[in-house]
Amino acid sequence: MGTRAIVFSAFLCTVTMGARAQDSPWVPRALPSDASWHVSGANAINNRGEIVGSYTETPLPNMQLHAVLWHVDSPVWTDLEAAIGLPDGCWLSTAECISDTGLVGGAAAYEDPDAPNAEVAVVWDLDLGTVREVHPLVDGFNTSSVWAIKDDGSAVGNLRRFDPGFSGELGYYWGPGTTPGRVLTPVAGFDQTSSRGLDSSGRCVGVSRDGFTQNAHATLWLPDGTAVDLHAEIVAAIPEEHAAIISWTSCGGILEDGTIYG
């Protein structure tokens, strides 16, 4: 699996209501771990108190990651590979997101001699105890991953292809059920994209990027696939004297009411 930024020990912060003004309302506590773990990291939490992330028993620079599940009220952890499994031919995994219905999105490693650190997008269903590839790899791309997932199974993530003609990333939307997916195309002037969030209507957010200069603009994709340059939108909406110093380069996610943060 590719190297990812993770903390040395996964932890959870909860807010204590009614704390005295001079006291911090945050109560951090370490999530359960195992003595064999070298590092671990928590990536997402849902309204059921389920937390997903990854751990490794090997140090940098050759970390081998495994998807893991915690619960805010439990002193134990669950290795998703051992408890539910991986698609045939896969090993190692990461868990990046979780829906309120217990769908966990991430990626699993597989062997591809032409693609270093090749991964395929996967979804674990905690309630059914199943795992599946989200979708066969698209249009010759040999690496994919899920970064955000909704209760109906719709998801966004990223595709990568390693070949002499193109070595970069494109965001991808997987629709619910049998709904066809689609590549998230960049706004004008850019050639790559990556996605980070979606809402229940199919609006997706992420980044359009120039693969050579790495310049980037925050981007919204509408349900019909139209790409909206959020950087251009915000620059047009603010006073001219501020426009030259404002740059919206990334999106972290979108709420159901349409609020976009980044």
C-alpha positions, 0 to 999 in steps of 0.5 A: 500500500502507498505511504499515508500520513498517519499518527503514531497512536489513533485517538478520539476526542469527545466534547464534554457538555457543561464543562467549566469555562476555564476547562477544555471541553475536549476529552482525548483518549487513545483508541484500543491498540495491540502491542504489535502495532507500530502506528495507527490512524483513525480516518472517519466516524459515523453516528453509530460511534463506529470508527475506521482507520488503519494500523501497521506492524511495520515501520516506515518506509515500508508500512503495510497497512490493515483496515481496522474498526473501533467503537467509541463504547468498546475496549476492543478493535476489529481487523476488517481483513480478518473479520470480514475478508478481502476480495480474491487476490487482494491483501493489505487494506485501508479504511478511509470512510464509513456511512451511518449504515455501516458501509466502510469504503477504502482500498485493498492492494493487489498485484500488478507488475505495471503499477507500483502500490496498485489498489482496488476500491472496496466496500465492507458492509459491517451489518452483512459481514461482506466485502466487495470491489466497488466497481471493476477498474475503469478505462484502463486505470489500474488503481482505485480507492474510495474516500467518501460513502453514503448510506445508499452505497453511492461513493466517490474516490480516485482512479490512478493509471501508471503508463507512459501516456498518463501517470496521474489521478482522476476523481470518480463517482460510483452511483448507488446500486446499478446506477452507472458511475462517471469520471469527474472531469476537471474544469477548464485549464486543468487535466487531473482531479481528485474527489473528497466528498459527496451528498445524497443528491450526487453532488461531489466535491474535490479538486481540479489540478494541473499535473505539471504545475500542481496548481489546483482549484476547488471543484464542485461536480453537479449530479449531471456531471457538470464541473464548477470552478469554486475558486472562480466563483468565490473570486467573482463574489468578493471585492476586487482588492481581495481577489488577487490574494484569495485562492481556494485550492481544495475541498474537504467535503459537502454537507446535505444542505449544500455547505462546502468546506475546504 
